[in-house]
Amino acid sequence: MELQTLHGFRDELEKIAKRRKTEKAPERTDGQRILGGLGGGAAVLGANTAGALGGMKMMHDPAQRWTEPSIQNMAQQMGHKGPLGVSMPERMNWTDPMTQPHYRPAGMMGEANPVVNIPQGTHASAAAHEVGHAINHERWGKVIGRKNLGMLSGTLANKVGIPSAIGTSVYAGGADKPSYVPALANAAIWAPRMADEGMASARAAKYLMKQHGLMKGLGKSMPLAPAFASYGALAGTPLAITAIRRHRLAKQQEAMAGA
């Protein structure tokens, strides 16, 4: 009887040892970790660049000519209430940020009022999107303060979010068993920017559908999708890499357990 008990105890210990062995992530070589990290970094940069380039191409409409009254009329119809400056460079140059469509808060460049920068040749969806940013900042700024909003949706993403996205993607691709914590922290950094970009695009789409009808308005809103995806890549790629890596590790562990 005692012998049977000892044998049973030994069997249980062997099962525990085997389970612990399979729970441990298979270790990779240093070379595999380096290549995995480089692959993670390349993935996030590639996804971001593809979205940005697609957005640049689709948001350029050479035949579109703008006037300050036309932009002001758009802003009024979209629901902007306060003063809004309009800057209209003669042409769009993607190597010069000051000739690209953008919104800048009051005081950013010494201007008394917020400004939408709409170069000639900007697609209507992109122009409405920048007006959408102005409305976001006008309304949300009353709740949390315009400086705080600018810090959360602009400064945090530009100065912290980009290095974070690259760093967490490299970690997710290179670690033996990546944790979700860094990827979730990166997503949290990007959340205010994603909310600002998403709502600005939603306001633009609503305006275009009101102007052109449901289907045609949605069609005219499509150039906004690649640009939004470029931000989504920075927010979500580390999470995607982490999920893929952990799924593969789980499959490897199952195979080891069955061996």
N, C-alpha and C positions, 0 to 999 in steps of 0.2 A: 504493500500500500504506500509506504513511504517512498519506495523507488518510483512508483507511478507519479507521485506528487512532484518529485524532483524532476522527472522527465517533463511533466507538464509545465513546471516553472521554467525549465530551460527553453522549452518551445516558445513560451511567451516572451522570454528575453530575446530570443532570436527574431521573433516577429517585430518587436519594438526596435531592435537594431536595424532590421531591414527597412522599416518604415522611416526611421530617421535618415537612413542613407538616401532613400528616394526623395525625401523632402528637401534635401540639400541640393541647391542649384548646381548643375554640372559646370565645372570651372573651365574657362577658355584660356588659351595661351595669350601672352602679352600682345602678340601680333594680331590675334583675332579681336582683342579688345580695342586696339588702335584702329583697325580697319572698321570695326563696328561703330566706333565713335565718329570717325571721319564720314562714314555713311550716314549717320544720324544728322550731322551738321550739313552735309550736302543735301539731304532730303528736305530740311526746313528751308534752306536758302533757295533750292530749286523750285519748291512749291510757291514760295513767296515771289520769286522773280517771274515765274510763269504767269501768276495772277496779275502782277503789276504790269508786265508787258502787254498782256491781253487787254487790260483796262485802258492803258494808254492808247492802244490802237483803236479800240471801240469808242472811246470818248472824244475822238477827234472827228469833227465834221467840217471840212474846209468851206462848205457853202454857207455855214451858219454865221450870220452877222448879228452882233448885239449892240444895243444902245443902252445908256444908263436908264432912260425911262422904261425900256422893256424889262430890265432886271428889277427895277423898283416895282413895276406892275406885277411881275411874277411873285416877288416877296410879299406884296400886299395880298394877293390871291391865296398864297400859301399860309397866311396868318401871322406874318411878322409885324410887330406893332411899333417898335422903337426905331430910332434913326439907324440907317444902314448905308455905309459908304460903298461905292462901286469902283473897282479898278479894272481897266480893260486893256491889257497889253495888245499890241497889234497882231502878234502871232504867238503861237504856242511853241516853246522850246523845252523839250523834256530834259535837257541838261542844265536848265536854269530854273530853280524852284519858283522864282518870282514871276515866271511867265507860264506857270502851270495853274490849273484851277485849284483854288484853296480858299479857306476861310481863316481870317485872323482876328482875334479878339481886340477890343478897344485897348489902346495903350501898348500893344505889342511892338509897333514900329512908330510910336509917338503920335498915333492917330487918336482923335477924340472919340470916334465911334468905331464899332466893329465894321469890318470890310470884307466883301466877297470879291475875290480876284477871278474875273471871267475873261480869259483871252478870246480874241476873235477866233472862230473856228472850234469853239467848245461845243460839244454835243449838248442838246437841251437837257438830257438826263443829268449830266455832270453839273450844269449850271444850277439846276433845281436842287441837286444834292448839296451843293455848297450853301445855298439859301437854307436848306434843311438844317445844316450845322448852326447857322445863325439863329434859327428858331429854337433849337435845342439849348443853346447857350443863353438865349434870352429867357427862356422859361425855367430851365433847370438851375440856372445861375441864381434865380431868386430864392431857391430852396437851400442850396448848399454854398452859394457864393461863387461868383464867376471866376475868381482866382483859384479856388479849390477845384472847380470843374476843369479849368484849363490845366491844372497840375495833374489831375487824375486821367483825363482823356488825351492830353498832349504830352506833357513833360515826362510823366511816368512811363508811358509806352515808348516814347522815342529814346529816352536815355537809359532806362532800365529794362524795358520789355524786349528790345531787340537782342542785347547781350544775353538776357535770360532765356529767350527762345532758342538761341544757338547753343548756349551752355547746357540747357536741360536736354536738348536733342542729342548732343554729343554724349552726355551721361547715359541717356536711355539706350543709345546704340552700343555703348561700350561696356556697361556694367554687366556682371554675370547674371544678376537678378535685379533689374531696376525697380526702385520703389516708385509708387504713384505720387508721393509727396512733392518732389520737385516739379513734376509736370502740372500738378494741380495748383501749386503756387504760381507757376508761370501763367496758367490760365486766369488766375485771379488778378494778376497784374494787368492782363489784357482786357479784362471784363469791362471796365469803364470805356475804353476805346471802342470795343466791339459794340457796346450799347449806343454810343454816339454815332458811329458809322452806320449801324443798322437802322436806327431811327431816322437819320438823315436820308437814307435811301428809301425808307418807307414813306416819308413825307414827299420825296420826289416822285415816287411811283403814284401816290395818291393824286398829286397835282396833274401828272401826265394823263392818268386815266380820266380825270375830270375834264381835261382839255380835249382828249382824242377818243374817249370811249374805253371800255374795259380792255378788249383784246389789243387794240392798237396802242393804247397807253402802256400795257404790259410789255409789248414788243419794244417800244421806245425806251423802256426801263432796263432792258437786258444789258446794255453796256456797263451798268453798275455792278453786275454779278462778279466779273473777274477781279475788279478792284477790291470788292468786299472779301473775296476768297483769298486775296494776298494777305489781308490782316488775319483771316481765319487760319491761314497756314501757320502764322507765327504763334497764335494762341493754341491751336489744336494739334500740330504735328508732334510735339513731345508726348502728348497723351496717346496719340495713335501708335507711335513707336513703342512706348512702354507697354501698351495693351498687346501689340503683336509679339513683342519679345517674351512677355510673361505667358502668353498662350503657347508659344513654341516650347518654352521651358516646361510647362505643364505636360505637354505631349511627350517630351523627352523623359520626364519623371515617370509617367505612366508606362512608357516602354521599359524603363529600368526596373520598375516594380514587377512587371510581368516576366522579366528575364529570369 
